[in-house]
Structure formats: C-alpha cells, structure tokens
C-alpha cells in the first residue's frame, strides 16, 4: 500500500514552485515533504526534503530562527 497524501499546499513564486505535503505511511506515521520545482528550459527540476513527524518541532524551531534572522 503506497503512502497517502493527507494535506497539500502550493506556493508559486515565478520560476519556482514550492509544495508542502503532509503524508501518512501505511503504518500511520506522518511526515512533511517539502518540494521545490524549478523550470529549466522546457522541463522541470525537482528537489525534495522529508521531515519525519518526531523531528517537526525541532525543524520548526530552526526554520523560525532562520526566518527571524533574515
């Protein structure tokens, strides 16, 4: 059984599109997938980062610190 997407949000910023997807494994574990899609000539390049549920609080803290610094 494949993992299931339970929430998705897309942010368009011109040449780049960001996706924030919450997925759930067949074992009930949730995780966040952040993807970036960039147009390169006539195709798209995509990068993904997966953050497991038990790491989300620390990830959120680090992300907020970086945003506050910028």
N, C-alpha and C positions, 0 to 999 in steps of 0.2 A: 504494500500500500504506500503510495507516494505521500510526501509531506503536504499539508493543507495550508493554503494562504487564508488567514482569518481577518486580515486588515491590510489595506494598501493606501498609500498616499504618494502623489507625484508632484514634483516641483520643477517647472520649466524655467530655465534661465538663459534663453537664447540658444547657443550651440550645445549646451549641456542640459541633461535632464537627470534629476535625482529621484530615486524611488526608495520609499521607506515601507518595507513589508514585514508584517508580523506573521510568522508561520508556526505551525504546530506539527511535531513529528508524530509518527504513528504510535509512539509511546507516551504522548501527551505533553512532551517537553516543548516549550515555546522559545522562540528566538527571533531576534531582529536581523533583517538583512537590509543593508544599505547598499544601493547600487547607483553607479554613475554611468550614464550613456552619453557618449560624445560622438558627434558626426565627424567622420574623417572621409573626405572626398565624397564618394557615393555610398559609403557604408557606415556602420556604427561600431564603435569600440565600447566594450562594457567591462566595468570593474565592480567586484562585489566584496563586501565585508560582512561576516556573520558574527553577531554578538549573542552569546548564549544568555538565557534568562538570568542565571545566577551572577552574571557579570554586568548586568544592565545598570545597577545603581552606581558602581564604580565608573562605568563608561559615561553615564550621565554627568557625574561629578567632574570628570576630566574634560568632557565636552563643554560644560558650563564654564569651567575655569578658562578654557581656551577662548570662548566667546567673550568673556569678560575682559580678557587681556587684549583682544583685537579691537 
